[in-house]
Amino acid sequence: MACLIITNGLDQGRLFQLPEGEYILGRDETADIQIELSAISRRHAAFEVGPAEVILRDLESSNGTYHNGELVKNSVTLEDGDAIQIADLTLTFQLESTSDVPDAENKMHKDFASTATVETLKARSELLKRLRNCFYEAGFDEVETPALSADTVVDRYLHPISVEVGSRQYWLQTSPEFGMKRLLASGMEAIFQVCHVYRDEEAGPFHNLEFTMVEWYRVGDTTEQAIKFLGELAITLLEYDRYEVISYQQAFQNILEFDPLEVSDQELVGIIASLDFDTPEDWRGMGKDDWLDLLLTEFIQPRLGLKCPCILRDYPASQSALARIHPTNPLVAERFELFVKGVELANGYHELLDADELERRNIKANALRQLDDRPKLPSDSYLSAAMRHGLPDCCGVALGFDRLAMLALDKTSINQVIPFPFPRA
């Protein structure tokens, strides 16, 4: 009997047997295979199990269904060992199920080969050389900072992986940001790093637990200069002839016809209720920033960067993260993001310098984490000490290299440009 096995996330190892018939996968209570993840549509995909074959169809889902890294446009016939990505969930299809899940996992472990072809890995290497040359030519120094640290970024939506060494807790870094800022406070001025970082989140076409990040900082840059450098880097590596810049406010006004900086909570609830899309079941209990992010993800992000790289700038002040508030417009933060073909590639800030403000933001983020039943993260850090010592005025950007390679090499999943995704690590 055929079966599906979830290979990542909290339900890793969960098995669904598929006798002959048709099965709907989704988060709706009526789904035959119910998976309660907000990114999965209520009726997301269908499996038609016949005596000789199993056919997978996407049911016009919001986030698409991927088969071995390729978007399912109509239907596909499944073969033993095929990988199916639905939102951030990965499942493996097997023609014959086994009640012994460890044996099924051992079978998968025998599949040793790289998910990226040799040609793709060589092209990725060339892209990395070109990227490094861009930084060397701009006068940056390449640096290395610890992957395992007593510090970690405190963010509601970033989930670091903890490691105990002796009796002390350390963290695999979600970004090299803290270490690199310590170098800036120590006297370095223009630095970049290419490194592996780690985030405990569901795998999918654009996510892997371990991934390659490119991060850079330059002392003295204005937000305009940082945006210009990012845009020029994007068009060089992705071979476009231009990039565009649009404000967060203008993007909402152009596409959804309201001002995200001035809209009231009541008005925003009415706007969401009037739109035809698959909302989370608990959306009315969310806050304003979550509502805006929901609309950004559903309606705005898919339209960004379709003709050329697009940099979205001036996010609401409430979404500042580690960016400073704009000195002449307190409604916005000096934060910007790069999108290409609807995919988020990079996140940049004119960096926050105030250690007291960092502490206030950490306290708020930890309070929100506790509302989500997530553990508090340490807010006292080497970064706090570096900022009190004197972090110079600077801008910084973090870019996902695996996503960049995916787009540069015309692929549809990062699994096609990395050799061993986490389920095969």
Backbone torsions as a table, in degrees:
resi	resn	phi	psi	omega
1	MET	NA	135.8	179.8
2	ALA	-70.0	160.0	179.0
3	CYS	-156.1	164.3	171.8
4	LEU	-117.9	139.1	177.2
5	ILE	-124.4	124.8	174.3
6	ILE	-73.2	128.8	-173.3
7	THR	-112.7	9.4	176.8
8	ASN	-152.9	170.5	175.6
9	GLY	77.2	-170.9	-175.7
10	LEU	-66.3	-25.2	-179.4
11	ASP	-96.1	16.9	-179.2
12	GLN	-53.5	132.2	-179.5
13	GLY	93.6	-11.2	178.9
14	ARG	-66.2	135.8	-173.1
15	LEU	-120.1	136.6	176.4
16	PHE	-120.3	116.5	177.5
17	GLN	-81.3	145.9	-174.2
18	LEU	-126.8	79.9	170.3
19	PRO	-67.2	171.2	-177.1
20	GLU	-56.8	137.5	-179.2
21	GLY	144.9	-171.8	177.7
22	GLU	-115.6	137.9	-175.5
23	TYR	-131.6	133.3	176.9
24	ILE	-99.7	130.1	173.5
25	LEU	-104.9	131.8	178.7
26	GLY	178.9	-174.7	179.5
27	ARG	-101.2	0.8	177.2
28	ASP	-70.3	148.7	-179.2
29	GLU	-62.7	-23.8	-179.0
30	THR	-86.5	-5.1	-179.1
31	ALA	-67.1	140.7	177.9
32	ASP	-67.7	-37.2	176.0
33	ILE	-115.1	94.0	-174.8
34	GLN	-92.3	124.1	177.1
35	ILE	-128.9	116.8	-172.2
36	GLU	-89.5	75.0	172.3
37	LEU	-123.7	132.4	-174.5
38	SER	-62.9	-27.5	-178.5
39	ALA	-77.3	-9.5	177.3
40	ILE	-93.2	132.8	179.8
41	SER	-67.3	161.1	-179.2
42	ARG	-59.4	-43.2	172.7
43	ARG	-125.1	95.7	-166.9
44	HIS	-93.4	-48.7	-175.3
45	ALA	-149.3	160.0	179.7
46	ALA	-126.3	144.1	175.3
47	PHE	-118.0	121.4	176.7
48	GLU	-104.2	108.7	-174.4
49	VAL	-102.0	110.9	178.0
50	GLY	-107.8	-178.5	-179.6
51	PRO	-68.3	-24.5	-175.1
52	ALA	-119.4	-15.7	-177.7
53	GLU	-155.2	161.7	175.8
54	VAL	-123.3	125.7	-176.7
55	ILE	-111.2	134.3	177.4
56	LEU	-106.9	130.1	175.9
57	ARG	-126.5	141.4	171.1
58	ASP	-87.5	138.7	-177.3
59	LEU	-101.8	49.2	-179.7
60	GLU	54.6	46.1	-178.3
61	SER	-71.0	160.7	-178.8
62	SER	-67.2	-42.7	-173.6
63	ASN	-104.6	0.5	177.2
64	GLY	81.5	163.4	175.4
65	THR	-121.4	133.1	-176.3
66	TYR	-116.5	134.8	179.1
67	HIS	-116.9	112.6	-176.1
68	ASN	51.9	39.5	176.7
69	GLY	87.4	-5.9	-178.5
70	GLU	-106.7	137.4	179.5
71	LEU	-65.1	130.6	176.9
72	VAL	-80.7	112.9	-177.8
73	LYS	-91.7	-39.8	176.4
74	ASN	-122.0	-83.4	177.1
75	SER	-151.1	159.3	177.2
76	VAL	-138.4	150.8	174.4
77	THR	-92.3	127.5	-175.3
78	LEU	-84.4	145.8	174.3
79	GLU	-122.2	159.3	-177.4
80	ASP	-55.6	128.2	177.8
81	GLY	91.3	-2.2	-179.5
82	ASP	-62.0	145.3	176.7
83	ALA	-99.9	134.5	179.4
84	ILE	-122.0	123.2	178.2
85	GLN	-109.5	124.2	178.6
86	ILE	-128.7	110.3	-171.2
87	ALA	55.9	-125.8	-179.2
88	ASP	-97.6	15.9	-177.3
89	LEU	-105.4	139.0	176.4
90	THR	-118.4	131.1	177.1
91	LEU	-124.7	150.0	174.3
92	THR	-111.4	133.2	178.1
93	PHE	-93.2	133.0	175.5
94	GLN	-126.7	137.6	-179.9
95	LEU	-70.2	-31.0	178.1
96	GLU	-126.2	125.7	-179.3
97	SER	-82.9	164.7	175.4
98	THR	-140.2	140.2	177.6
99	SER	-77.4	-9.8	-179.4
100	ASP	-96.6	89.0	-175.4
101	VAL	-59.0	-40.6	176.8
102	PRO	-55.7	-38.1	177.3
103	ASP	-64.5	-38.3	177.9
104	ALA	-63.3	-40.0	178.3
105	GLU	-66.1	-39.2	177.7
106	ASN	-61.9	-37.1	178.4
107	LYS	-61.2	-41.6	179.2
108	MET	-67.2	-36.4	-178.1
109	HIS	-64.8	-22.7	179.0
110	LYS	-73.5	-14.1	179.3
111	ASP	-81.7	83.8	-168.5
112	PHE	-83.8	-16.9	-167.8
113	ALA	-68.5	154.1	176.0
114	SER	-64.6	141.7	174.8
115	THR	-78.6	-16.5	174.4
116	ALA	-100.3	141.5	178.5
117	THR	-71.4	162.1	177.4
118	VAL	-59.4	-41.4	-179.9
119	GLU	-62.3	-40.5	179.2
120	THR	-66.1	-41.7	179.8
121	LEU	-64.8	-35.6	176.7
122	LYS	-68.6	-40.2	177.8
123	ALA	-65.8	-37.1	175.9
124	ARG	-61.8	-42.0	178.9
125	SER	-61.0	-42.2	178.7
126	GLU	-64.6	-39.8	178.2
127	LEU	-62.8	-39.7	179.1
128	LEU	-65.7	-37.5	176.4
129	LYS	-62.4	-45.4	-179.9
130	ARG	-62.4	-41.4	179.2
131	LEU	-61.6	-47.8	-179.7
132	ARG	-60.8	-40.3	-179.9
133	ASN	-61.8	-36.1	177.5
134	CYS	-59.1	-41.5	-179.6
135	PHE	-73.0	-41.5	178.8
136	TYR	-61.7	-42.4	-179.2
137	GLU	-66.4	-26.0	179.0
138	ALA	-88.2	2.2	175.5
139	GLY	88.0	17.6	178.3
140	PHE	-83.7	150.6	171.3
141	ASP	-102.1	136.0	176.8
142	GLU	-83.9	135.5	-176.9
143	VAL	-129.4	168.0	175.3
144	GLU	-133.9	135.9	177.2
145	THR	-129.9	163.7	-174.5
146	PRO	-62.0	139.3	172.0
147	ALA	-80.8	-23.5	179.2
148	LEU	-118.3	122.2	-172.2
149	SER	-144.3	157.9	173.1
150	ALA	-72.8	-15.8	179.9
151	ASP	-97.4	154.8	170.5
152	THR	-154.3	151.0	176.2
153	VAL	-65.1	134.1	177.5
154	VAL	-98.4	108.9	-176.0
155	ASP	-146.1	141.2	-178.5
156	ARG	-59.2	-37.4	-170.7
157	TYR	-106.6	2.6	175.6
158	LEU	-103.4	128.4	-174.7
159	HIS	-119.3	95.3	-178.8
160	PRO	-72.9	159.5	179.0
161	ILE	-100.2	125.3	-177.7
162	SER	-91.7	148.0	178.0
163	VAL	-134.1	129.9	179.2
164	GLU	-95.6	124.5	177.0
165	VAL	-119.5	113.8	-171.3
166	GLY	64.9	-122.5	177.7
167	SER	-109.2	9.8	-174.7
168	ARG	-110.4	143.9	-179.6
169	GLN	-93.3	130.6	175.6
170	TYR	-122.5	171.7	-175.9
171	TRP	-134.1	132.4	166.4
172	LEU	-68.4	134.5	-169.9
173	GLN	-75.1	133.1	173.1
174	THR	-80.4	-13.9	179.7
175	SER	-167.7	149.7	176.5
176	PRO	-81.3	13.4	-172.1
177	GLU	-53.3	-49.8	-174.8
178	PHE	-62.6	-46.3	-179.7
179	GLY	-63.8	-39.6	-178.2
180	MET	-69.4	-36.5	177.5
181	LYS	-68.5	-31.5	174.2
182	ARG	-63.4	-35.4	176.8
183	LEU	-68.0	-38.3	177.0
184	LEU	-63.1	-42.1	178.7
185	ALA	-67.7	-19.7	178.6
186	SER	-88.5	-5.7	174.2
187	GLY	123.1	-7.8	177.0
188	MET	-75.1	156.0	-170.4
189	GLU	-122.4	-38.2	-179.9
190	ALA	-137.1	106.8	-172.5
191	ILE	-133.6	149.9	172.7
192	PHE	-139.8	160.8	-179.1
193	GLN	-146.8	141.0	171.2
194	VAL	-116.6	117.2	-173.3
195	CYS	-153.1	165.4	172.8
196	HIS	-86.8	137.2	175.4
197	VAL	-128.3	168.6	-167.9
198	TYR	-138.4	130.3	177.1
199	ARG	-139.4	129.8	-177.5
200	ASP	-82.5	80.3	179.7
201	GLU	-136.9	164.9	-177.7
202	GLU	-63.5	143.1	176.8
203	ALA	-78.6	161.2	179.1
204	GLY	179.4	-171.3	-178.1
205	PRO	-57.5	-29.5	-177.4
206	PHE	-117.0	8.6	-175.7
207	HIS	-135.0	138.8	168.9
208	ASN	-142.3	145.8	-176.8
209	LEU	-56.0	-41.0	176.9
210	GLU	-111.9	126.8	-178.9
211	PHE	-146.1	168.5	-176.2
212	THR	-97.2	125.8	179.4
213	MET	-116.8	141.9	170.4
214	VAL	-110.8	123.5	-177.9
215	GLU	-132.2	140.4	-179.2
216	TRP	-145.7	155.4	179.8
217	TYR	-141.4	144.3	174.2
218	ARG	-140.5	125.6	179.7
219	VAL	-69.8	136.9	175.3
220	GLY	90.4	-11.2	179.6
221	ASP	-68.0	140.2	167.9
222	THR	-84.8	168.9	175.8
223	THR	-59.6	-39.9	179.9
224	GLU	-61.7	-42.6	179.9
225	GLN	-66.8	-38.7	179.5
226	ALA	-66.6	-40.5	177.6
227	ILE	-64.7	-42.0	179.8
228	LYS	-62.2	-43.8	-179.9
229	PHE	-64.0	-43.1	179.2
230	LEU	-63.1	-45.0	179.9
231	GLY	-62.0	-43.4	180.0
232	GLU	-68.3	-35.1	176.0
233	LEU	-63.7	-42.7	-178.6
234	ALA	-63.8	-45.2	-177.6
235	ILE	-72.0	-27.0	176.3
236	THR	-69.7	-48.5	-174.8
237	LEU	-77.6	-31.0	-178.3
238	LEU	-100.7	-0.7	172.6
239	GLU	62.2	52.5	169.2
240	TYR	-105.5	165.9	178.8
241	ASP	-101.3	-3.8	179.9
242	ARG	-162.0	166.9	169.9
243	TYR	-135.7	163.8	179.4
244	GLU	-128.2	155.9	179.8
245	VAL	-126.8	132.8	177.9
246	ILE	-140.9	145.6	179.4
247	SER	-79.3	154.8	175.3
248	TYR	-55.5	-44.3	-179.8
249	GLN	-60.7	-47.6	-177.4
250	GLN	-66.5	-35.5	179.1
251	ALA	-62.1	-43.9	178.0
252	PHE	-66.0	-41.2	-179.7
253	GLN	-65.7	-38.6	-179.1
254	ASN	-68.5	-41.3	-170.1
255	ILE	-97.7	-41.0	-176.2
256	LEU	-112.0	-4.7	171.2
257	GLU	63.1	39.8	168.9
258	PHE	-148.3	160.2	-177.5
259	ASP	-93.5	112.3	-176.7
260	PRO	-68.8	-18.5	-178.8
261	LEU	-84.6	-20.6	-175.4
262	GLU	-113.9	-15.6	-174.3
263	VAL	-64.5	141.0	176.9
264	SER	-84.2	163.5	177.8
265	ASP	-59.6	-43.2	-178.6
266	GLN	-62.8	-43.5	178.2
267	GLU	-63.5	-38.9	-177.8
268	LEU	-67.1	-39.8	175.8
269	VAL	-60.5	-41.9	178.7
270	GLY	-64.4	-38.7	178.7
271	ILE	-63.7	-46.7	-179.0
272	ILE	-63.1	-42.4	-179.2
273	ALA	-63.5	-28.1	-177.2
274	SER	-83.0	-13.3	-176.0
275	LEU	-91.3	146.0	-178.3
276	ASP	-95.1	91.7	175.4
277	PHE	-156.9	168.2	-173.6
278	ASP	-83.3	94.6	-177.1
279	THR	-84.4	152.5	172.0
280	PRO	-60.9	148.9	-177.3
281	GLU	-61.4	-31.7	-176.0
282	ASP	-100.6	23.6	-170.0
283	TRP	-63.2	-31.1	-178.6
284	ARG	-67.2	-20.4	178.5
285	GLY	-90.2	1.2	179.5
286	MET	-79.8	170.2	177.5
287	GLY	-99.5	176.3	-173.9
288	LYS	-59.2	-45.3	-178.9
289	ASP	-63.5	-37.9	177.2
290	ASP	-66.8	-37.8	177.0
291	TRP	-63.3	-45.8	179.2
292	LEU	-63.1	-40.8	179.5
293	ASP	-65.5	-36.5	176.6
294	LEU	-60.6	-45.9	179.5
295	LEU	-68.7	-38.0	177.0
296	LEU	-60.1	-46.7	-177.5
297	THR	-66.3	-41.5	-174.2
298	GLU	-80.0	-39.1	-168.3
299	PHE	-117.0	-28.4	-172.7
300	ILE	-100.8	-52.0	-177.9
301	GLN	-54.0	-42.8	-179.5
302	PRO	-61.2	-16.2	-178.8
303	ARG	-100.9	-1.1	-176.8
304	LEU	-90.2	135.5	174.6
305	GLY	73.5	25.8	-179.0
306	LEU	-76.8	-32.6	179.6
307	LYS	-100.5	-30.1	178.8
308	CYS	-161.7	164.5	178.2
309	PRO	-54.6	137.2	-177.3
310	CYS	-123.4	129.5	176.9
311	ILE	-107.1	118.1	178.3
312	LEU	-93.9	124.6	-171.8
313	ARG	-125.2	168.4	174.3
314	ASP	60.0	61.6	176.5
315	TYR	-68.2	159.0	177.3
316	PRO	-56.1	146.6	-178.6
317	ALA	-57.8	-31.1	179.6
318	SER	-70.0	-11.6	177.9
319	GLN	-112.8	33.6	-172.1
320	SER	-72.9	-25.0	-175.2
321	ALA	54.1	-116.7	178.8
322	LEU	-107.7	24.8	175.1
323	ALA	-93.3	156.0	177.1
324	ARG	-83.6	156.1	175.2
325	ILE	-74.7	142.3	-178.8
326	HIS	-59.4	131.7	-173.9
327	PRO	-66.6	-23.7	-179.1
328	THR	-114.0	-4.2	178.5
329	ASN	-138.8	91.4	-174.8
330	PRO	-66.9	-6.0	178.5
331	LEU	-78.1	-16.5	-174.7
332	VAL	-128.5	157.5	174.5
333	ALA	-106.0	153.9	178.2
334	GLU	-84.2	68.1	-179.4
335	ARG	-122.4	142.2	-179.6
336	PHE	-145.7	152.6	-179.9
337	GLU	-135.6	148.6	179.6
338	LEU	-103.5	131.8	176.8
339	PHE	-126.3	139.3	174.1
340	VAL	-136.5	124.1	-178.8
341	LYS	53.4	38.1	177.9
342	GLY	79.0	2.9	-178.6
343	VAL	-103.7	129.3	175.4
344	GLU	-73.3	125.3	-178.2
345	LEU	-109.9	-34.8	-172.7
346	ALA	-148.8	156.1	-179.1
347	ASN	-135.6	124.9	-175.5
348	GLY	-130.0	154.7	-180.0
349	TYR	-137.3	147.9	153.5
350	HIS	-83.4	112.6	-160.2
351	GLU	-69.7	141.0	172.5
352	LEU	-65.2	135.4	-179.2
353	LEU	-113.3	-14.2	-172.5
354	ASP	-86.7	111.7	-178.2
355	ALA	-65.3	-34.5	178.9
356	ASP	-67.0	-39.5	177.6
357	GLU	-67.0	-38.0	175.3
358	LEU	-57.8	-43.8	179.7
359	GLU	-62.8	-41.6	179.1
360	ARG	-63.4	-41.9	179.9
361	ARG	-67.5	-37.0	177.8
362	ASN	-63.9	-41.6	178.7
363	ILE	-61.5	-43.9	179.3
364	LYS	-64.2	-44.6	-179.3
365	ALA	-63.0	-40.8	178.7
366	ASN	-66.3	-36.4	177.0
367	ALA	-63.2	-41.1	178.3
368	LEU	-68.6	-36.3	177.0
369	ARG	-61.6	-40.5	-179.9
370	GLN	-67.0	-33.3	173.9
371	LEU	-62.6	-30.8	179.0
372	ASP	-88.7	8.6	-176.8
373	ASP	61.7	35.8	175.2
374	ARG	-107.1	148.7	-178.9
375	PRO	-69.6	150.8	172.6
376	LYS	-66.1	148.8	177.7
377	LEU	-111.9	152.2	-177.2
378	PRO	-65.5	128.2	-178.5
379	SER	-98.1	-21.6	176.0
380	ASP	-83.0	124.9	-169.7
381	SER	-147.9	167.2	172.0
382	TYR	-61.1	-32.2	178.9
383	LEU	-63.2	-42.6	178.0
384	SER	-56.6	-44.3	179.3
385	ALA	-64.1	-39.8	179.6
386	ALA	-64.7	-39.8	179.7
387	MET	-67.9	-36.8	178.2
388	ARG	-71.0	-31.3	174.9
389	HIS	-67.3	-38.4	179.2
390	GLY	135.1	88.9	173.6
391	LEU	-84.3	123.9	-177.6
392	PRO	-69.8	154.9	177.4
393	ASP	-58.6	126.9	-174.1
394	CYS	-159.2	165.6	170.9
395	CYS	-120.8	149.3	-179.9
396	GLY	-141.1	152.9	-179.0
397	VAL	-139.6	140.2	172.6
398	ALA	-117.6	129.9	-176.0
399	LEU	-126.7	133.6	177.3
400	GLY	-81.3	108.6	-174.6
401	PHE	-70.7	-34.2	-179.9
402	ASP	-63.0	-41.2	177.4
403	ARG	-66.8	-40.2	177.1
404	LEU	-58.6	-46.3	179.4
405	ALA	-63.8	-39.6	178.4
406	MET	-57.3	-45.5	-179.4
407	LEU	-73.5	-42.0	-178.7
408	ALA	-62.9	-32.3	-176.6
409	LEU	-101.6	11.2	174.6
410	ASP	59.2	48.0	176.4
411	LYS	-108.3	169.3	-177.5
412	THR	-113.3	-4.5	179.9
413	SER	-148.0	144.5	177.8
414	ILE	-67.0	-19.3	176.2
415	ASN	-62.2	-19.4	179.2
416	GLN	-84.7	-7.5	-178.6
417	VAL	-123.6	2.4	173.3
418	ILE	-119.9	147.5	-174.4
419	PRO	-73.0	-41.8	-172.2
420	PHE	-136.2	90.3	174.5
421	PRO	-58.2	162.6	-171.9
422	PHE	-53.3	-40.3	178.0
423	PRO	-59.9	-19.6	178.2
424	ARG	-108.8	5.2	-174.2
425	ALA	-69.7	NA	NA
